[in-house]
Each structure stands twice: as C-alpha cells, then as structure tokens.
Amino acid sequence: MATNMSSNLLGSDEAEIPSWLLPLIRCPITKQRFQLAPSSVIDRLKELAAKGLLRSKNGISVSEIPSQGLLTPDQRWLYPIRRGIPSLIPDDAISLEPQTPV
C-alpha cells in the first residue's frame, strides 16, 4: 500500500496536497494562510502565460503553469504544487498581476 501512495504522489502533477498540511503552512512573503487555487485561477494564469504577461517573484517570465497551486487570500501570489508537493520558495511564487511582455 505504501508503494501505491508513493507512486501517486510522485508520478503525477495531479497528486493532491494532504488536507492536514494546508492549515499548517503559510506564505513566506505575506505570512498569510493559503487556499487551494480554483481551476478558474489556473486557467487565467495559463492565458496570461501564453501572452507573456506572467512573472515570478524574481521577475522571470513564467511559461509553465502547474495544474494546482496554493493561493494567498489577497490573490497576489500563487505557489505551484507539483506532484503533490508545494514549492514554498519565494522566487517560485507567481504574481497574479499581469506584467508587461518582455
């Protein structure tokens, strides 16, 4: 059974973050609690990325949008979840504010 759980967490970008973890983690930038980003936010980010209007915290253009993410309540930052593992590195945060194309 442990093997199946490992393969589910590591084998797919669709693996879900454990429900017990969400209330324990905070945004390293704003210190706010996270919420799971709804699919409408992910779809909007994909549109902005396709137009070259999306940047990470450190100003790098973002072209690859994960299928899941953690959203700050003020909806300024999204942290990607990849294979069920949230990336809480501030430079990985994606700004939800459209930027000027490069």
N, C-alpha and C positions, 0 to 999 in steps of 0.2 A: 504494500500500500504506500509506503514512503517513496518508493520509486515512481509511482504514478504521480504523486504530489510534486515531486521534483521536476519531472518532465513537463507537467502542466505549468509550473512557474517559470521554467527556463526555456520552454520550447515554443512559446507563442507570445506575441506582443499583446494578445488579448487576455492574458492571465490577470486576474483581479487582485487588487491590493487587499490584504486581510482587513476585515471590518474592525478588528480590535486596534489596528495600527493608526487609523485615521484620527481619532481624538488625541493621540499622543504626540503627533508631530506638528511642527509649526513652520511657517515661512521664515527662512533665515534672514530675509530682508526686512519684512514688516512685523514679524513675530505673531502674525495672525494665524488662527487655525485654518486648515484647508477644508475645501469641499471638493468632491469629485466633479470634474468639468462635464457638463452635459454635452451630448453629441452636437448640439447646435453651436456651441463654442468651438469645438474641434473642427466642425465644417467651416466656420467663419475663418479660423486660422489657416486652414488649407487654401481657402480663396485668397487670403492676404499673402500667403507664402508664394502662391502661383504668380502673383503680381509683383513680387519682390518687395513687399511692404512690411515684412516681419523681421524683427531683430531680437537677439538675445540680450541679456542684461549688459554684456560687454560690447554690444554694438555690432556683433557679427550677424550677417544675413542668415536667416533660418529658412531652409527649404524643405526639410523633412519634419513632418508633424506626426507625433505619435497618435495612436488611436485612443489613448487615455491620458489624462493629466490631472494634476492637483491644482485647483484654482483658489486664489486668495479671495476672501469675501468682498474686497473692494474691486475685484475683477481686473486688477492691473497686471498680475503675473500668473503664468501657468508653468508648472514644473512637470516635465514629462514623466510618465510611468512606462517603463519598458520591461516587458516580461514579468510584470507584477512587482517590479522594484522601482520605487520613486527615486528620482535623482533630485536631491536637495542641494546641489551645488549652485550657489547664487549665479555663476556665469552661465548655467544651463537654463535659467529662468527665461521664459519667452514673454516679451512685453505684448500685451493685448492692444496697445496703442499703435495704430498704423504709422509707419515711418515713411520717409521719402525714399523712393527707389534709388539704388546705387547705380 
